[in-house]
């Protein structure tokens, strides 16, 4: 009878442990993103991230055995957060407001999530072990962002030039994000957003 009681307790004991494990992983990812945005790749060691997350280095390495594991997971987390943020802005669709969509896309590339991803791109350009993982991840992120943009803009990519126009919009948004790293480019960004919205109306119909 005692053995049955013990077995019966296991599922209940396991669930809180799994919840704690997920919470620890989440804290580590959030801390890694914050460290990348604030300190760049060089200053973002596993120890620094673990300290910021309030966990031991051993606990961090249990979830992410290597530094590359931690930061590629962090960029994937960034990508998911970017997609969720964009979806959250238009839960019922964009309702034809293309300027709002352009503005939302630009905002994705001018916040701390993009800043953190950029630091990892720079690191990947010099780290042979990191580069293929980040390249593959960013390709997937790019495809997802493009798909979301097409959907929100109600763009018909079967028409000549439409796919290139949408991709040009995303490239432009990324460029504005880079410019924003050095200075607050808000006023000029608003003018560019307005112009792109006009161009999209003319091109997409």
C-alpha positions, 0 to 999 in steps of 0.5 A: 500500500505504501508503494502505491501511495509513493507512486501516486505522489510522483506525478504531483511532485514532477509537475512543480519541478517541471514548472521550476525548470521552465521558469529557470530556462525562461529567466536565463533566456531573458537575461541572455537577451538583456546582456547581449543588448547591454554588453554585446557578445564579449561581455555576455558570458554564461556566468554573467547571464547566470548571475543576472538570472539569479541562478548558479552557473551549474544550473545554467549549464544544465539547460544550455551546455555551451555558450553557443547553445545559450545564445542561439536559444536566446536569439530563437527566443527573440525571434519568437517574441518578435513574431508574437509582438507583431501578432499581438498588435493585430489580433484581428488582422490589420484591417487594411491599415498598411501604414500601421503595419509598416510602423509595427514592422519598423518597431520590431527592428528598433527595440532591444530584441533586435539589438540583442540579435544584432550583437549575436550576428556580429559575434557569429561573423567571427565565431566559426562554431556559432556562424552556421547555427545563427545563419540557419536560425536567421534564415528561418526568422526571415521567412517567418517575418516575410510571411507575417508581413505578406499576410498583414499587408494583404499582399498578392505575391503572384503579381510581379514585383510584390514579393520584392516590394515586401522584402524591400520593406523588411530590408528598409526596416532593418536599416532603420533599426541599425541607424537607431543603434547610434541615435534616436532616429524617430522623426526621420523614421516617421517620414520614411514610414509614411513614404513606404506606406504610400508606396505600398498602397500604389504597388499592392493596390 
